[in-house]
């Protein structure tokens, strides 16, 4: 029997996890190693300066680790906060970066918490693949290099960032390797001293000084008070399976649950135009539900109880029966091992703030400059709030054991990508790789977005009711699902250069 199976956003990320599995580590050891390599192999999608979530299954128990970012007090008298513009070809998108765009990062603390609670190998071994890559250098895949080119304005926005991502003036790419010796030094220190070195030690004080000088709000006290939240996951049943996902206060899991409950009355076939229309209407009703009941400013874990109100669900089902951020730079890792452990982790750094921590080689997040995370305007959150998220790492159980481990990148498309994968794999019984590669559809703010591959009748019928945008080819806009199964099958999203591997 294989020792484990991995699906992630880049082959180097996958190989780091496989290396740890083959040396006797479990799924959580492997996941931590992959989380540390991903900032090198997928530098525009994640960083230790960001945050994320893990849904875990171990020894018969499901648990959720929330290590997303917190809002610091708005302290900067002259905030370093400004827009940059990224040309995606079909549209130009505005992002906000600078020191004042950085929220309190949680990924370093999250990795330590996961490893301490669930890991087995020593941290010195876990960091080894990333340390090796950081010193030797990584030549990016063509897709990852294209992401670097897209976000070049961010990478050249500060001298520290330009020195790291454009050494000698040339961007890292498929020929110019990405070297980050400061990151290697930080990881070795992290292995010796733990997350305290980042949150309460010398590095924390250096971050405090740096952000004071640069017009940011992040301070030593914000770092020292950061905590990983261990939450009870949100669970729901679908077609005889038990799904385990991210609970409130994040919105992704509850919206996935709501959509699938609308669709659970009758099997749905996404090969059939009628099935696609039903799915789009379910997404539209979910949008109405989100607007009416899922206020991101309300951080109340009891929000999940709203789904248990039969009158409310019937109201939305009656409505159902009667009738965007282009980038979404996130990455997901799924791991399953021979002992039955399952790990699904989704992380992000926003687009990156342009601020690189001195001596650490870590690009800090720009979550306070993300419109999706600040729907009521920038700098409107109360200090200390953990930002909401659409990230929804998910584990599907069958007979109380993991059956499917998955998650997605893609901002607001995360939920539609996950739901479609679940519909295709669990409901239509497509192999997981085919379910991920199949064409996708997304509904948002009265507009339908459609990949090629659907019956032509679908677009005609949708266009009678909604503005419909047809894509010429499959696009990273529609997310990036990476998944593994307990039968050691895997699928990685071709839209974002995903990869899979098996540890023997």
Secondary structure, DSSP 8 states (H G I E B T S, - for coil): --SEEEEESSHHHHHHHHHHHHTT--HHHHHHHHHHHHHHHTTTT--TBSEEEEEEEETTEEEEEEE--B------SS---EEEEEE-SS-EEEEEESGGG--B--HHHHHHHHHHHH--S-HHHHHHHHHHHHHH-B---HHHHHHHHHTHHHHTSSHHHHHHHSGGG----SSS-B--HHHHHHHHHHHHH-THHHHTSHHHHHHHHHHHHHT----HHHHHT---EEE--EEEEETTEEEEE--TTSSHHHHHHHHHHHHTTS---TTSHHHHHHHHHHHHHHHHHHHHH--TT---GGGGGGGG-HHHHHHHHHHHHH---S---EEEEEEEETTS-EEEEEEE-TT--S-B-TTT--BB--GGG-GGG-TT-TT-S-TT-B-------EEEEETTEEEEEEEEESGGGHHHHHHHHHIIIIIS---HHHHHHS--EEEETTEEEE-TTS-HHHHHHHHTTSEEEE-SS--GGG-EEEEEETTS-EEE-GGGT-EEEEE-
